[in-house]
Amino acid sequence: MAMTRKQRRLSMIGGAGAVLAVAAGLILYALKDEIVFFQSPSDVAEHTVPHGQRIRLGGLVKDGSIDRQGETVRFVVTDGAADLSATYTGILPDLFREGQGVVAEGTVGNDGIFHADTVLAKHDENYMPKEVVEALKARGEWQMGADNPAAKGAPAADKTSQAETPSAPASRTN
Amino acid sequence: MALIDLANPTRFLRLTDRLLPWLVGATVVTMVAGLYLSLYASPEDYQQGATVRIMYIHVPFAWLAMFAYTVMALASLGTLVWKHPLSDVSAKAAAPIGAAFTFLCLVTGSLWGKPMWGTWWVWDARLTSVLVLFIMYLGIIALWRTIEDPIRAGKAVAVLTLVGYLNVPIIKFSVDWWNTLHQPASIMRMDGPSMPPSMLVPLLVMALAFTFLFMTLHFMTMRSEILRRRIRTMRQREASGAAGVATATTGARPGPAHSDTKPAEAHS
């Protein structure tokens, strides 16, 4: 079958593009553990991170776990499957609160507690006007940290399952 | 050869001459409406407060940064496969605009990140891949300026642009493939936007405004590039004509050193 020069050029570019895409895919696959920004409490539990090695720990701040003592804050990071206690001294970002995604950088100490020296809040992909949330809260239909029930029409999540909402950072680690 | 190639660009100049006033008007109208909607008429977010308003420019910048690169990639195909005379003009004109949108995307994202995340910058997959896009744009602009002959420059840049296009799907899916500090997509996702209409409408109007702005700037720079190339061709012709006249009148033959010098350089 005779190809015109245009067809030959197009198929050459297509072939080169496919080879490049496969190569890039293999590289990214090989580096997937390096590219992830943080590890979940489950990852930390599975891999038994050596004491003193710096990692980023990501998950949700467990409900009712925040304990402030002056400038020092103790809280529990959870991904629904595993929990890890963390402690941090310093100024926290505005979005830091219970049920909110968080990425903390630091080391796991000998006491088994994660000592964070940097805490970043993770914003989820949900947007909602303040007034609507206040109205929902007034009617008792608002679930903090869960996907917004009004926008999604989803059944209200209970306290235990809200750590596994799609917006939770830890649920996308695999 | 050059004259035949000018046929299409001439039609393009005529068309854009009529189109551009309308595009400028559409840009102004949608931009004013979008800015009013996003800065005044839209509600504050329940988590971010007024900081959410950065999103109305950050997200369109990000979309157009990728859109401009997609335009360049399609134009590169046009250059390499069909050798369309306008395609490398289009690719060259889009590069600085895309670079500017990418830069603004990075800056506005950084300004949002500090109050929301607590940091200006992190090396997560989304932020890093967008930085790579910005560097790609700079590399492409540099390559355009390195090779003087527009046809040869167009081919080299087209190859580089197509190789770099691999980065665009990586940017889009970085938030799904790896865990990142950057949140996943709110608009272009499988189960519909996770944003109420009171915020989605201002965002889409702003996106439309910046798309019109991109088209306006792109057509303007394409026109400039076409005219710049015409001047280049005219100078070359004039220089070779003058050299021909000079040889004819003096009867002197041009030596090898003389014919090696480029006529365009002699005149610039």
Interface residues (C-beta under 8 A of the other chain):
Chain A: K6 R9 L10 I13 G17 L20 A21 A24 L28 K32 I35 V36 F37 F38 S40 G58 L92 P93 D94 L95 F96 V103 T118 V119 L120 A121 K122 H123 D124 E125 N126 Y127 M128 P129 K130 E131 V132 V133 E134 D147 N148 A151 K152 S167 P169 A170 R172 T173
Chain B: P43 E44 D45 Y46 Q47 Q48 G49 V52 M55 L77 L80 V81 W82 P115 M116 W117 G118 T119 V122 W123 D124 A125 L162 V163 L166 I170 D176 W177 W178 N179 T180 L181 Q183 P184 A185 S186 R189 S194 M195 P196 S198 M199
